[in-house]
Amino acid sequence: MSSYAQILRGSAVVALAATLGGCGINSIPTAEENVKARWADVQNDYQRRADLIPNLVATVKAAGAQEKSILVEVTQARAAASTVQVSGDDLTDPAKIEQFSRVQGAVGLSLQRLQEAYPELKSQANYTTLMSQLEGTENRITIARRDYNGAVQAYNTKIRTFPDAVGAKIFYG
């Protein structure tokens, strides 16, 4: 083979490598993993809320027996929320995401009704502290969901825009 052909072949390999590098070969899996990590943050904050609820239930129980119905509602909502889990692999299933959001929303509504139905509980220091922690957790959930949505948007933009879309189509279908 002539030296000209070798130079041409070498140049073609370098050009191909540069083209593929510019097409986001490594950035797409990185963006996908970022989406999964942000979803794990969302799940972590929902778990934190679920872990705080038994303490809240114990505090309300100490306040008296008339709160039993609201305790049952909060406990049932927490139990339902614990049964629905969405992993990073399930993020493409809209039905699972909807179910997860629905049961998590039910927990939030139960907690809100608890606070509205029993305003006298606000005077108890333990209750006030727990509600403050739950409010902080709700804020963390909101932030985690916002970060997750941002990561999904960045991922979707990356796989749909040139030149990353070229690499995404070639290597990831």
C-alpha positions in Angstrom: 0.0 0.0 0.0 1.4 3.4 -0.9 2.2 6.0 1.8 -0.5 8.2 0.3 -3.2 5.6 0.9 -1.9 5.1 4.5 -2.1 8.8 5.1 -5.6 8.9 3.6 -6.7 5.9 5.7 -5.2 7.5 8.9 -6.9 10.8 8.1 -10.3 9.0 7.6 -9.9 7.3 11.0 -9.1 10.6 12.7 -12.0 12.3 10.9 -14.4 9.5 11.9 -13.3 9.6 15.5 -13.8 13.4 15.6 -17.2 13.1 14.0 -18.4 10.4 16.4 -16.9 12.4 19.4 -18.9 15.4 18.2 -22.1 13.3 17.9 -22.4 12.9 21.7 -21.3 9.3 21.9 -20.4 9.6 25.6 -22.7 12.5 26.5 -25.9 10.5 25.9 -25.3 7.8 28.4 -24.0 10.4 30.8 -27.3 12.4 30.4 -29.3 9.2 30.8 -27.5 8.3 34.0 -28.1 11.9 35.3 -31.8 11.4 34.7 -31.7 8.1 36.7 -29.8 9.8 39.5 -32.3 12.7 39.7 -35.1 10.2 39.9 -33.3 8.4 42.7 -33.3 11.7 44.5 -37.0 12.1 44.1 -37.6 8.6 45.5 -35.3 9.3 48.4 -37.3 12.4 49.4 -40.6 10.4 49.1 -39.0 7.8 51.4 -38.0 10.4 53.9 -41.6 11.6 54.0 -42.8 8.1 54.4 -40.3 7.6 57.3 -41.6 10.7 59.1 -45.2 9.7 59.0 -45.0 7.0 61.8 -43.6 9.7 64.1 -46.4 12.0 63.2 -49.0 9.3 63.8 -47.5 8.5 67.2 -47.7 12.2 68.1 -51.3 12.5 67.1 -52.2 9.3 68.9 -50.9 10.9 72.1 -53.3 13.9 71.5 -56.4 11.7 71.9 -58.7 9.0 70.6 -60.9 11.3 68.5 -58.2 11.6 65.8 -58.5 7.9 65.0 -60.2 8.3 61.6 -57.6 10.7 60.3 -54.8 8.5 61.6 -56.3 5.6 59.7 -56.4 7.7 56.5 -52.8 8.9 56.8 -51.6 5.3 57.6 -53.5 3.9 54.7 -52.2 6.5 52.3 -48.6 5.8 53.5 -49.1 2.1 53.0 -50.5 2.6 49.5 -47.5 4.9 48.7 -45.1 2.3 50.0 -46.4 -0.4 47.6 -45.9 1.6 44.4 -42.2 1.9 43.5 -40.8 3.2 40.2 -37.2 2.4 39.3 -35.0 4.2 36.9 -35.9 1.5 34.3 -39.6 2.3 34.7 -39.3 6.0 33.8 -40.5 5.3 30.3 -43.8 3.8 31.5 -46.3 6.7 31.8 -48.8 4.4 33.6 -46.4 3.6 36.4 -45.3 7.3 36.7 -49.0 8.3 36.9 -49.8 5.7 39.6 -46.7 6.7 41.6 -47.7 10.4 41.4 -51.3 9.6 42.4 -50.4 7.7 45.6 -47.8 10.2 46.6 -50.4 13.0 46.1 -52.8 11.1 48.3 -50.2 11.1 51.1 -49.8 14.8 50.8 -53.6 15.4 50.9 -54.0 13.2 54.0 -51.3 15.2 55.8 -53.0 18.4 54.8 -56.4 17.2 56.0 -54.7 16.1 59.3 -53.4 19.6 59.9 -56.7 21.3 58.9 -58.9 18.9 61.0 -56.9 19.2 64.2 -55.5 22.7 64.6 -55.2 22.2 68.3 -52.4 19.8 67.6 -50.3 22.8 66.5 -49.7 23.7 70.1 -47.8 20.4 70.8 -44.1 20.9 70.3 -43.5 17.5 68.8 -46.3 17.9 66.3 -45.0 21.3 65.3 -41.5 20.0 64.9 -42.7 17.0 62.8 -44.9 19.2 60.6 -41.9 21.5 60.1 -39.8 18.5 59.0 -42.6 17.3 56.7 -42.9 20.8 55.2 -39.2 20.8 54.6 -39.5 17.3 53.0 -42.3 18.5 50.8 -40.0 21.3 49.6 -37.2 18.8 49.0 -39.6 16.7 46.9 -40.5 19.8 44.9 -36.9 20.6 44.3 -36.0 17.0 43.5 -38.8 16.8 41.0 -37.8 20.1 39.4 -34.2 18.8 39.1 -35.5 15.5 37.6 -37.6 17.4 35.1 -34.5 19.5 34.2 -32.4 16.4 33.7 -35.1 14.8 31.5 -35.3 18.0 29.4 -31.5 18.1 29.0 -31.5 14.5 28.0 -34.3 14.9 25.5 -32.7 17.9 24.0 -29.4 16.1 23.7 -30.9 13.1 21.8 -33.0 15.3 19.5 -30.5 17.9 18.4 -27.6 17.8 15.9 -25.0 16.5 16.2 -25.8 14.4 19.3 -28.9 13.0 17.5 -26.7 11.4 14.9 -24.8 9.5 17.5 -27.9 8.6 19.4 -29.5 7.1 16.3 -26.4 5.2 15.2 -25.4 3.7 18.6 -28.6 3.8 20.8 -31.3 3.3 18.2 
